[in-house]
Amino acid sequence: MLMSHFEEPTATEDEEPPTEQDKRKKMLALKDPVHTVSLQQFVYEKLKAQQELLGEQGFQALMETVDTEIVAQLQEFLQGF
């Protein structure tokens, strides 16, 4: 789910228009990393950090313990990043 700060909440005839508190809550929610950082970027950075922490050989040993289907899906997900 992506939220855009350009979208203004609109009220239908059954709803009340958004209050200032509603607008503040939305702006606070937009600062959440879930809405500002790409999932691909996040996963890539976490894998790189783990690789740096363990070293190349340690990281390869760890990745060998991960199910091959998961590794294939991960590689497909990160392809082109």
PDB file of N, CA, C and O in Angstrom:
ATOM      1  N   MET A   1       0.842  -1.176   0.000  1.00  0.00           N
ATOM      2  CA  MET A   1       0.000   0.000   0.000  1.00  0.00           C
ATOM      3  C   MET A   1       0.886   1.237   0.000  1.00  0.00           C
ATOM      4  O   MET A   1       1.740   1.399   0.872  1.00  0.00           O
ATOM      5  N   LEU A   2       0.688   2.067  -0.937  1.00  0.00           N
ATOM      6  CA  LEU A   2       1.432   3.312  -0.989  1.00  0.00           C
ATOM      7  C   LEU A   2       0.473   4.462  -0.778  1.00  0.00           C
ATOM      8  O   LEU A   2      -0.634   4.485  -1.317  1.00  0.00           O
ATOM      9  N   MET A   3       0.915   5.400   0.005  1.00  0.00           N
ATOM     10  CA  MET A   3       0.114   6.591   0.238  1.00  0.00           C
ATOM     11  C   MET A   3       0.855   7.771  -0.371  1.00  0.00           C
ATOM     12  O   MET A   3       2.080   7.858  -0.291  1.00  0.00           O
ATOM     13  N   SER A   4       0.131   8.641  -0.954  1.00  0.00           N
ATOM     14  CA  SER A   4       0.750   9.810  -1.551  1.00  0.00           C
ATOM     15  C   SER A   4       0.328  11.051  -0.778  1.00  0.00           C
ATOM     16  O   SER A   4      -0.825  11.179  -0.366  1.00  0.00           O
ATOM     17  N   HIS A   5       1.270  11.956  -0.589  1.00  0.00           N
ATOM     18  CA  HIS A   5       0.924  13.187   0.116  1.00  0.00           C
ATOM     19  C   HIS A   5       0.135  14.132  -0.780  1.00  0.00           C
ATOM     20  O   HIS A   5      -0.360  15.160  -0.318  1.00  0.00           O
ATOM     21  N   PHE A   6       0.016  13.786  -2.069  1.00  0.00           N
ATOM     22  CA  PHE A   6      -0.746  14.621  -2.987  1.00  0.00           C
ATOM     23  C   PHE A   6      -2.232  14.315  -2.934  1.00  0.00           C
ATOM     24  O   PHE A   6      -3.051  15.127  -3.364  1.00  0.00           O
ATOM     25  N   GLU A   7      -2.580  13.164  -2.416  1.00  0.00           N
ATOM     26  CA  GLU A   7      -3.981  12.769  -2.358  1.00  0.00           C
ATOM     27  C   GLU A   7      -4.648  13.428  -1.164  1.00  0.00           C
ATOM     28  O   GLU A   7      -4.230  13.241  -0.022  1.00  0.00           O
ATOM     29  N   GLU A   8      -5.662  14.180  -1.435  1.00  0.00           N
ATOM     30  CA  GLU A   8      -6.443  14.759  -0.357  1.00  0.00           C
ATOM     31  C   GLU A   8      -7.634  13.850  -0.118  1.00  0.00           C
ATOM     32  O   GLU A   8      -8.323  13.474  -1.066  1.00  0.00           O
ATOM     33  N   PRO A   9      -7.889  13.489   1.136  1.00  0.00           N
ATOM     34  CA  PRO A   9      -9.051  12.651   1.395  1.00  0.00           C
ATOM     35  C   PRO A   9     -10.326  13.389   1.013  1.00  0.00           C
ATOM     36  O   PRO A   9     -10.511  14.561   1.343  1.00  0.00           O
ATOM     37  N   THR A  10     -11.179  12.692   0.327  1.00  0.00           N
ATOM     38  CA  THR A  10     -12.443  13.293  -0.068  1.00  0.00           C
ATOM     39  C   THR A  10     -13.548  12.645   0.736  1.00  0.00           C
ATOM     40  O   THR A  10     -13.479  11.460   1.065  1.00  0.00           O
ATOM     41  N   ALA A  11     -14.551  13.413   1.046  1.00  0.00           N
ATOM     42  CA  ALA A  11     -15.655  12.916   1.843  1.00  0.00           C
ATOM     43  C   ALA A  11     -16.853  12.674   0.937  1.00  0.00           C
ATOM     44  O   ALA A  11     -17.170  13.492   0.074  1.00  0.00           O
ATOM     45  N   THR A  12     -17.508  11.548   1.142  1.00  0.00           N
ATOM     46  CA  THR A  12     -18.764  11.300   0.447  1.00  0.00           C
ATOM     47  C   THR A  12     -19.857  11.987   1.238  1.00  0.00           C
ATOM     48  O   THR A  12     -19.598  12.557   2.298  1.00  0.00           O
ATOM     49  N   GLU A  13     -21.059  11.938   0.736  1.00  0.00           N
ATOM     50  CA  GLU A  13     -22.127  12.650   1.436  1.00  0.00           C
ATOM     51  C   GLU A  13     -22.455  12.015   2.787  1.00  0.00           C
ATOM     52  O   GLU A  13     -23.053  12.668   3.643  1.00  0.00           O
ATOM     53  N   ASP A  14     -22.071  10.742   2.992  1.00  0.00           N
ATOM     54  CA  ASP A  14     -22.321  10.086   4.270  1.00  0.00           C
ATOM     55  C   ASP A  14     -21.231  10.382   5.299  1.00  0.00           C
ATOM     56  O   ASP A  14     -21.428  10.152   6.491  1.00  0.00           O
ATOM     57  N   GLU A  15     -20.095  10.885   4.853  1.00  0.00           N
ATOM     58  CA  GLU A  15     -18.957  11.112   5.745  1.00  0.00           C
ATOM     59  C   GLU A  15     -18.765  12.600   6.000  1.00  0.00           C
ATOM     60  O   GLU A  15     -19.178  13.458   5.220  1.00  0.00           O
ATOM     61  N   GLU A  16     -18.120  12.859   7.124  1.00  0.00           N
ATOM     62  CA  GLU A  16     -17.760  14.235   7.437  1.00  0.00           C
ATOM     63  C   GLU A  16     -16.435  14.560   6.743  1.00  0.00           C
ATOM     64  O   GLU A  16     -15.629  13.658   6.515  1.00  0.00           O
ATOM     65  N   PRO A  17     -16.198  15.813   6.407  1.00  0.00           N
ATOM     66  CA  PRO A  17     -14.906  16.173   5.818  1.00  0.00           C
ATOM     67  C   PRO A  17     -13.782  15.918   6.826  1.00  0.00           C
ATOM     68  O   PRO A  17     -14.009  15.952   8.035  1.00  0.00           O
ATOM     69  N   PRO A  18     -12.569  15.664   6.324  1.00  0.00           N
ATOM     70  CA  PRO A  18     -11.457  15.373   7.245  1.00  0.00           C
ATOM     71  C   PRO A  18     -11.158  16.565   8.152  1.00  0.00           C
ATOM     72  O   PRO A  18     -11.182  17.721   7.729  1.00  0.00           O
ATOM     73  N   THR A  19     -10.881  16.248   9.393  1.00  0.00           N
ATOM     74  CA  THR A  19     -10.547  17.293  10.365  1.00  0.00           C
ATOM     75  C   THR A  19      -9.046  17.571  10.290  1.00  0.00           C
ATOM     76  O   THR A  19      -8.304  16.860   9.612  1.00  0.00           O
ATOM     77  N   GLU A  20      -8.617  18.601  10.989  1.00  0.00           N
ATOM     78  CA  GLU A  20      -7.189  18.910  11.056  1.00  0.00           C
ATOM     79  C   GLU A  20      -6.425  17.749  11.699  1.00  0.00           C
ATOM     80  O   GLU A  20      -5.298  17.449  11.306  1.00  0.00           O
ATOM     81  N   GLN A  21      -7.042  17.101  12.688  1.00  0.00           N
ATOM     82  CA  GLN A  21      -6.416  15.948  13.335  1.00  0.00           C
ATOM     83  C   GLN A  21      -6.234  14.811  12.327  1.00  0.00           C
ATOM     84  O   GLN A  21      -5.194  14.152  12.328  1.00  0.00           O
ATOM     85  N   ASP A  22      -7.222  14.572  11.472  1.00  0.00           N
ATOM     86  CA  ASP A  22      -7.109  13.540  10.439  1.00  0.00           C
ATOM     87  C   ASP A  22      -5.963  13.861   9.483  1.00  0.00           C
ATOM     88  O   ASP A  22      -5.209  12.974   9.082  1.00  0.00           O
ATOM     89  N   LYS A  23      -5.844  15.129   9.126  1.00  0.00           N
ATOM     90  CA  LYS A  23      -4.767  15.537   8.222  1.00  0.00           C
ATOM     91  C   LYS A  23      -3.398  15.357   8.871  1.00  0.00           C
ATOM     92  O   LYS A  23      -2.452  14.926   8.213  1.00  0.00           O
ATOM     93  N   ARG A  24      -3.287  15.688  10.169  1.00  0.00           N
ATOM     94  CA  ARG A  24      -2.022  15.506  10.895  1.00  0.00           C
ATOM     95  C   ARG A  24      -1.659  14.032  10.996  1.00  0.00           C
ATOM     96  O   ARG A  24      -0.493  13.669  10.836  1.00  0.00           O
ATOM     97  N   LYS A  25      -2.655  13.172  11.262  1.00  0.00           N
ATOM     98  CA  LYS A  25      -2.389  11.733  11.346  1.00  0.00           C
ATOM     99  C   LYS A  25      -1.910  11.193  10.003  1.00  0.00           C
ATOM    100  O   LYS A  25      -1.019  10.345   9.955  1.00  0.00           O
ATOM    101  N   LYS A  26      -2.494  11.676   8.925  1.00  0.00           N
ATOM    102  CA  LYS A  26      -2.076  11.210   7.603  1.00  0.00           C
ATOM    103  C   LYS A  26      -0.647  11.662   7.307  1.00  0.00           C
ATOM    104  O   LYS A  26       0.148  10.879   6.787  1.00  0.00           O
ATOM    105  N   MET A  27      -0.312  12.897   7.624  1.00  0.00           N
ATOM    106  CA  MET A  27       1.045  13.386   7.378  1.00  0.00           C
ATOM    107  C   MET A  27       2.061  12.616   8.224  1.00  0.00           C
ATOM    108  O   MET A  27       3.169  12.346   7.760  1.00  0.00           O
ATOM    109  N   LEU A  28       1.699  12.260   9.452  1.00  0.00           N
ATOM    110  CA  LEU A  28       2.577  11.463  10.297  1.00  0.00           C
ATOM    111  C   LEU A  28       2.760  10.062   9.715  1.00  0.00           C
ATOM    112  O   LEU A  28       3.865   9.521   9.722  1.00  0.00           O
ATOM    113  N   ALA A  29       1.682   9.484   9.216  1.00  0.00           N
ATOM    114  CA  ALA A  29       1.758   8.153   8.617  1.00  0.00           C
ATOM    115  C   ALA A  29       2.642   8.160   7.369  1.00  0.00           C
ATOM    116  O   ALA A  29       3.315   7.169   7.086  1.00  0.00           O
ATOM    117  N   LEU A  30       2.648   9.250   6.633  1.00  0.00           N
ATOM    118  CA  LEU A  30       3.464   9.339   5.421  1.00  0.00           C
ATOM    119  C   LEU A  30       4.955   9.350   5.736  1.00  0.00           C
ATOM    120  O   LEU A  30       5.769   9.043   4.866  1.00  0.00           O
ATOM    121  N   LYS A  31       5.324   9.699   6.964  1.00  0.00           N
ATOM    122  CA  LYS A  31       6.732   9.703   7.356  1.00  0.00           C
ATOM    123  C   LYS A  31       7.216   8.309   7.731  1.00  0.00           C
ATOM    124  O   LYS A  31       8.416   8.101   7.909  1.00  0.00           O
ATOM    125  N   ASP A  32       6.303   7.352   7.853  1.00  0.00           N
ATOM    126  CA  ASP A  32       6.646   5.973   8.176  1.00  0.00           C
ATOM    127  C   ASP A  32       7.494   5.389   7.047  1.00  0.00           C
ATOM    128  O   ASP A  32       7.146   5.551   5.877  1.00  0.00           O
ATOM    129  N   PRO A  33       8.599   4.713   7.371  1.00  0.00           N
ATOM    130  CA  PRO A  33       9.461   4.137   6.320  1.00  0.00           C
ATOM    131  C   PRO A  33       8.728   3.199   5.367  1.00  0.00           C
ATOM    132  O   PRO A  33       9.159   3.006   4.230  1.00  0.00           O
ATOM    133  N   VAL A  34       7.628   2.618   5.822  1.00  0.00           N
ATOM    134  CA  VAL A  34       6.851   1.741   4.951  1.00  0.00           C
ATOM    135  C   VAL A  34       6.403   2.487   3.701  1.00  0.00           C
ATOM    136  O   VAL A  34       6.265   1.885   2.636  1.00  0.00           O
ATOM    137  N   HIS A  35       6.179   3.775   3.820  1.00  0.00           N
ATOM    138  CA  HIS A  35       5.695   4.568   2.704  1.00  0.00           C
ATOM    139  C   HIS A  35       6.801   5.341   1.995  1.00  0.00           C
ATOM    140  O   HIS A  35       6.549   5.977   0.972  1.00  0.00           O
ATOM    141  N   THR A  36       8.019   5.296   2.523  1.00  0.00           N
ATOM    142  CA  THR A  36       9.076   6.103   1.919  1.00  0.00           C
ATOM    143  C   THR A  36      10.238   5.296   1.374  1.00  0.00           C
ATOM    144  O   THR A  36      11.035   5.824   0.600  1.00  0.00           O
ATOM    145  N   VAL A  37      10.359   4.022   1.756  1.00  0.00           N
ATOM    146  CA  VAL A  37      11.487   3.202   1.319  1.00  0.00           C
ATOM    147  C   VAL A  37      10.958   2.038   0.490  1.00  0.00           C
ATOM    148  O   VAL A  37      10.028   1.343   0.899  1.00  0.00           O
ATOM    149  N   SER A  38      11.547   1.838  -0.657  1.00  0.00           N
ATOM    150  CA  SER A  38      11.180   0.730  -1.521  1.00  0.00           C
ATOM    151  C   SER A  38      11.500  -0.592  -0.826  1.00  0.00           C
ATOM    152  O   SER A  38      12.544  -0.723  -0.187  1.00  0.00           O
ATOM    153  N   LEU A  39      10.606  -1.565  -0.949  1.00  0.00           N
ATOM    154  CA  LEU A  39      10.848  -2.868  -0.350  1.00  0.00           C
ATOM    155  C   LEU A  39      12.081  -3.519  -0.953  1.00  0.00           C
ATOM    156  O   LEU A  39      12.859  -4.150  -0.238  1.00  0.00           O
ATOM    157  N   GLN A  40      12.271  -3.376  -2.255  1.00  0.00           N
ATOM    158  CA  GLN A  40      13.470  -3.926  -2.893  1.00  0.00           C
ATOM    159  C   GLN A  40      14.724  -3.299  -2.308  1.00  0.00           C
ATOM    160  O   GLN A  40      15.689  -4.001  -2.005  1.00  0.00           O
ATOM    161  N   GLN A  41      14.717  -1.997  -2.149  1.00  0.00           N
ATOM    162  CA  GLN A  41      15.869  -1.297  -1.586  1.00  0.00           C
ATOM    163  C   GLN A  41      16.132  -1.767  -0.154  1.00  0.00           C
ATOM    164  O   GLN A  41      17.282  -1.999   0.221  1.00  0.00           O
ATOM    165  N   PHE A  42      15.092  -1.904   0.630  1.00  0.00           N
ATOM    166  CA  PHE A  42      15.222  -2.332   2.019  1.00  0.00           C
ATOM    167  C   PHE A  42      15.832  -3.734   2.098  1.00  0.00           C
ATOM    168  O   PHE A  42      16.769  -3.961   2.864  1.00  0.00           O
ATOM    169  N   VAL A  43      15.303  -4.671   1.309  1.00  0.00           N
ATOM    170  CA  VAL A  43      15.804  -6.047   1.325  1.00  0.00           C
ATOM    171  C   VAL A  43      17.260  -6.083   0.869  1.00  0.00           C
ATOM    172  O   VAL A  43      18.088  -6.764   1.474  1.00  0.00           O
ATOM    173  N   TYR A  44      17.566  -5.352  -0.195  1.00  0.00           N
ATOM    174  CA  TYR A  44      18.933  -5.317  -0.716  1.00  0.00           C
ATOM    175  C   TYR A  44      19.909  -4.789   0.339  1.00  0.00           C
ATOM    176  O   TYR A  44      20.975  -5.366   0.549  1.00  0.00           O
ATOM    177  N   GLU A  45      19.539  -3.693   0.997  1.00  0.00           N
ATOM    178  CA  GLU A  45      20.418  -3.102   2.009  1.00  0.00           C
ATOM    179  C   GLU A  45      20.615  -4.036   3.199  1.00  0.00           C
ATOM    180  O   GLU A  45      21.715  -4.112   3.745  1.00  0.00           O
ATOM    181  N   LYS A  46      19.568  -4.744   3.606  1.00  0.00           N
ATOM    182  CA  LYS A  46      19.687  -5.676   4.730  1.00  0.00           C
ATOM    183  C   LYS A  46      20.568  -6.863   4.359  1.00  0.00           C
ATOM    184  O   LYS A  46      21.364  -7.318   5.180  1.00  0.00           O
ATOM    185  N   LEU A  47      20.437  -7.370   3.136  1.00  0.00           N
ATOM    186  CA  LEU A  47      21.294  -8.472   2.696  1.00  0.00           C
ATOM    187  C   LEU A  47      22.752  -8.025   2.609  1.00  0.00           C
ATOM    188  O   LEU A  47      23.652  -8.763   3.008  1.00  0.00           O
ATOM    189  N   LYS A  48      22.986  -6.821   2.090  1.00  0.00           N
ATOM    190  CA  LYS A  48      24.356  -6.295   2.003  1.00  0.00           C
ATOM    191  C   LYS A  48      24.959  -6.119   3.397  1.00  0.00           C
ATOM    192  O   LYS A  48      26.130  -6.432   3.610  1.00  0.00           O
ATOM    193  N   ALA A  49      24.173  -5.625   4.333  1.00  0.00           N
ATOM    194  CA  ALA A  49      24.663  -5.437   5.703  1.00  0.00           C
ATOM    195  C   ALA A  49      25.017  -6.787   6.327  1.00  0.00           C
ATOM    196  O   ALA A  49      26.023  -6.910   7.025  1.00  0.00           O
ATOM    197  N   GLN A  50      24.189  -7.790   6.070  1.00  0.00           N
ATOM    198  CA  GLN A  50      24.475  -9.119   6.606  1.00  0.00           C
ATOM    199  C   GLN A  50      25.737  -9.690   5.972  1.00  0.00           C
ATOM    200  O   GLN A  50      26.545 -10.331   6.644  1.00  0.00           O
ATOM    201  N   GLN A  51      25.899  -9.452   4.676  1.00  0.00           N
ATOM    202  CA  GLN A  51      27.089  -9.931   3.972  1.00  0.00           C
ATOM    203  C   GLN A  51      28.345  -9.274   4.529  1.00  0.00           C
ATOM    204  O   GLN A  51      29.363  -9.941   4.712  1.00  0.00           O
ATOM    205  N   GLU A  52      28.284  -7.978   4.799  1.00  0.00           N
ATOM    206  CA  GLU A  52      29.437  -7.273   5.366  1.00  0.00           C
ATOM    207  C   GLU A  52      29.732  -7.746   6.785  1.00  0.00           C
ATOM    208  O   GLU A  52      30.892  -7.826   7.189  1.00  0.00           O
ATOM    209  N   LEU A  53      28.689  -8.058   7.535  1.00  0.00           N
ATOM    210  CA  LEU A  53      28.846  -8.512   8.909  1.00  0.00           C
ATOM    211  C   LEU A  53      29.493  -9.898   8.976  1.00  0.00           C
ATOM    212  O   LEU A  53      30.378 -10.141   9.796  1.00  0.00           O
ATOM    213  N   LEU A  54      29.040 -10.800   8.105  1.00  0.00           N
ATOM    214  CA  LEU A  54      29.527 -12.180   8.137  1.00  0.00           C
ATOM    215  C   LEU A  54      30.752 -12.417   7.268  1.00  0.00           C
ATOM    216  O   LEU A  54      31.466 -13.401   7.458  1.00  0.00           O
ATOM    217  N   GLY A  55      31.000 -11.534   6.326  1.00  0.00           N
ATOM    218  CA  GLY A  55      32.054 -11.777   5.350  1.00  0.00           C
ATOM    219  C   GLY A  55      31.502 -12.625   4.218  1.00  0.00           C
ATOM    220  O   GLY A  55      30.438 -13.230   4.346  1.00  0.00           O
ATOM    221  N   GLU A  56      32.226 -12.665   3.115  1.00  0.00           N
ATOM    222  CA  GLU A  56      31.739 -13.357   1.923  1.00  0.00           C
ATOM    223  C   GLU A  56      31.504 -14.851   2.173  1.00  0.00           C
ATOM    224  O   GLU A  56      30.458 -15.385   1.804  1.00  0.00           O
ATOM    225  N   GLN A  57      32.469 -15.517   2.794  1.00  0.00           N
ATOM    226  CA  GLN A  57      32.330 -16.961   3.023  1.00  0.00           C
ATOM    227  C   GLN A  57      31.218 -17.284   4.017  1.00  0.00           C
ATOM    228  O   GLN A  57      30.455 -18.228   3.811  1.00  0.00           O
ATOM    229  N   GLY A  58      31.127 -16.519   5.075  1.00  0.00           N
ATOM    230  CA  GLY A  58      30.067 -16.729   6.062  1.00  0.00           C
ATOM    231  C   GLY A  58      28.692 -16.500   5.477  1.00  0.00           C
ATOM    232  O   GLY A  58      27.748 -17.236   5.766  1.00  0.00           O
ATOM    233  N   PHE A  59      28.587 -15.465   4.646  1.00  0.00           N
ATOM    234  CA  PHE A  59      27.316 -15.164   4.004  1.00  0.00           C
ATOM    235  C   PHE A  59      26.927 -16.281   3.043  1.00  0.00           C
ATOM    236  O   PHE A  59      25.770 -16.698   3.011  1.00  0.00           O
ATOM    237  N   GLN A  60      27.894 -16.771   2.256  1.00  0.00           N
ATOM    238  CA  GLN A  60      27.605 -17.873   1.330  1.00  0.00           C
ATOM    239  C   GLN A  60      27.171 -19.122   2.094  1.00  0.00           C
ATOM    240  O   GLN A  60      26.253 -19.823   1.668  1.00  0.00           O
ATOM    241  N   ALA A  61      27.820 -19.397   3.208  1.00  0.00           N
ATOM    242  CA  ALA A  61      27.441 -20.550   4.024  1.00  0.00           C
ATOM    243  C   ALA A  61      26.015 -20.384   4.555  1.00  0.00           C
ATOM    244  O   ALA A  61      25.242 -21.341   4.585  1.00  0.00           O
ATOM    245  N   LEU A  62      25.678 -19.181   4.965  1.00  0.00           N
ATOM    246  CA  LEU A  62      24.324 -18.908   5.451  1.00  0.00           C
ATOM    247  C   LEU A  62      23.300 -19.085   4.335  1.00  0.00           C
ATOM    248  O   LEU A  62      22.255 -19.702   4.540  1.00  0.00           O
ATOM    249  N   MET A  63      23.596 -18.546   3.159  1.00  0.00           N
ATOM    250  CA  MET A  63      22.665 -18.636   2.033  1.00  0.00           C
ATOM    251  C   MET A  63      22.470 -20.081   1.575  1.00  0.00           C
ATOM    252  O   MET A  63      21.417 -20.419   1.034  1.00  0.00           O
ATOM    253  N   GLU A  64      23.462 -20.927   1.784  1.00  0.00           N
ATOM    254  CA  GLU A  64      23.315 -22.334   1.425  1.00  0.00           C
ATOM    255  C   GLU A  64      22.326 -23.057   2.324  1.00  0.00           C
ATOM    256  O   GLU A  64      21.825 -24.122   1.962  1.00  0.00           O
ATOM    257  N   THR A  65      22.040 -22.495   3.488  1.00  0.00           N
ATOM    258  CA  THR A  65      21.067 -23.112   4.391  1.00  0.00           C
ATOM    259  C   THR A  65      19.637 -22.687   4.060  1.00  0.00           C
ATOM    260  O   THR A  65      18.681 -23.254   4.591  1.00  0.00           O
ATOM    261  N   VAL A  66      19.489 -21.692   3.188  1.00  0.00           N
ATOM    262  CA  VAL A  66      18.160 -21.205   2.809  1.00  0.00           C
ATOM    263  C   VAL A  66      17.628 -22.088   1.688  1.00  0.00           C
ATOM    264  O   VAL A  66      18.378 -22.484   0.795  1.00  0.00           O
ATOM    265  N   ASP A  67      16.339 -22.395   1.733  1.00  0.00           N
ATOM    266  CA  ASP A  67      15.690 -23.216   0.715  1.00  0.00           C
ATOM    267  C   ASP A  67      15.943 -22.628  -0.678  1.00  0.00           C
ATOM    268  O   ASP A  67      15.875 -21.414  -0.871  1.00  0.00           O
ATOM    269  N   THR A  68      16.233 -23.498  -1.637  1.00  0.00           N
ATOM    270  CA  THR A  68      16.591 -23.034  -2.990  1.00  0.00           C
ATOM    271  C   THR A  68      15.462 -22.266  -3.662  1.00  0.00           C
ATOM    272  O   THR A  68      15.723 -21.344  -4.435  1.00  0.00           O
ATOM    273  N   GLU A  69      14.217 -22.624  -3.385  1.00  0.00           N
ATOM    274  CA  GLU A  69      13.077 -21.904  -3.969  1.00  0.00           C
ATOM    275  C   GLU A  69      13.013 -20.474  -3.426  1.00  0.00           C
ATOM    276  O   GLU A  69      12.703 -19.537  -4.161  1.00  0.00           O
ATOM    277  N   ILE A  70      13.304 -20.319  -2.153  1.00  0.00           N
ATOM    278  CA  ILE A  70      13.320 -18.979  -1.546  1.00  0.00           C
ATOM    279  C   ILE A  70      14.429 -18.142  -2.156  1.00  0.00           C
ATOM    280  O   ILE A  70      14.225 -16.968  -2.466  1.00  0.00           O
ATOM    281  N   VAL A  71      15.597 -18.736  -2.329  1.00  0.00           N
ATOM    282  CA  VAL A  71      16.725 -18.016  -2.933  1.00  0.00           C
ATOM    283  C   VAL A  71      16.371 -17.594  -4.355  1.00  0.00           C
ATOM    284  O   VAL A  71      16.676 -16.472  -4.762  1.00  0.00           O
ATOM    285  N   ALA A  72      15.731 -18.480  -5.111  1.00  0.00           N
ATOM    286  CA  ALA A  72      15.335 -18.154  -6.486  1.00  0.00           C
ATOM    287  C   ALA A  72      14.333 -17.004  -6.499  1.00  0.00           C
ATOM    288  O   ALA A  72      14.437 -16.098  -7.326  1.00  0.00           O
ATOM    289  N   GLN A  73      13.370 -17.036  -5.592  1.00  0.00           N
ATOM    290  CA  GLN A  73      12.386 -15.954  -5.508  1.00  0.00           C
ATOM    291  C   GLN A  73      13.046 -14.641  -5.099  1.00  0.00           C
ATOM    292  O   GLN A  73      12.700 -13.578  -5.613  1.00  0.00           O
ATOM    293  N   LEU A  74      13.979 -14.722  -4.192  1.00  0.00           N
ATOM    294  CA  LEU A  74      14.699 -13.529  -3.740  1.00  0.00           C
ATOM    295  C   LEU A  74      15.510 -12.922  -4.885  1.00  0.00           C
ATOM    296  O   LEU A  74      15.517 -11.705  -5.075  1.00  0.00           O
ATOM    297  N   GLN A  75      16.190 -13.780  -5.642  1.00  0.00           N
ATOM    298  CA  GLN A  75      16.970 -13.297  -6.780  1.00  0.00           C
ATOM    299  C   GLN A  75      16.063 -12.660  -7.830  1.00  0.00           C
ATOM    300  O   GLN A  75      16.405 -11.626  -8.405  1.00  0.00           O
ATOM    301  N   GLU A  76      14.915 -13.274  -8.077  1.00  0.00           N
ATOM    302  CA  GLU A  76      13.965 -12.705  -9.041  1.00  0.00           C
ATOM    303  C   GLU A  76      13.439 -11.353  -8.555  1.00  0.00           C
ATOM    304  O   GLU A  76      13.298 -10.411  -9.335  1.00  0.00           O
ATOM    305  N   PHE A  77      13.152 -11.277  -7.255  1.00  0.00           N
ATOM    306  CA  PHE A  77      12.633 -10.046  -6.656  1.00  0.00           C
ATOM    307  C   PHE A  77      13.658  -8.910  -6.772  1.00  0.00           C
ATOM    308  O   PHE A  77      13.300  -7.763  -7.037  1.00  0.00           O
ATOM    309  N   LEU A  78      14.920  -9.245  -6.574  1.00  0.00           N
ATOM    310  CA  LEU A  78      15.972  -8.218  -6.577  1.00  0.00           C
ATOM    311  C   LEU A  78      16.594  -8.008  -7.950  1.00  0.00           C
ATOM    312  O   LEU A  78      17.486  -7.173  -8.100  1.00  0.00           O
ATOM    313  N   GLN A  79      16.140  -8.748  -8.950  1.00  0.00           N
ATOM    314  CA  GLN A  79      16.705  -8.629 -10.287  1.00  0.00           C
ATOM    315  C   GLN A  79      16.564  -7.196 -10.797  1.00  0.00           C
ATOM    316  O   GLN A  79      15.491  -6.597 -10.734  1.00  0.00           O
ATOM    317  N   GLY A  80      17.660  -6.674 -11.296  1.00  0.00           N
ATOM    318  CA  GLY A  80      17.635  -5.323 -11.841  1.00  0.00           C
ATOM    319  C   GLY A  80      17.836  -4.235 -10.808  1.00  0.00           C
ATOM    320  O   GLY A  80      17.809  -3.050 -11.141  1.00  0.00           O
ATOM    321  N   PHE A  81      18.039  -4.626  -9.542  1.00  0.00           N
ATOM    322  CA  PHE A  81      18.247  -3.594  -8.527  1.00  0.00           C
ATOM    323  C   PHE A  81      19.706  -3.380  -8.312  1.00  0.00           C
ATOM    324  O   PHE A  81      20.093  -2.547  -7.492  1.00  0.00           O
TER     325      PHE A  81
END
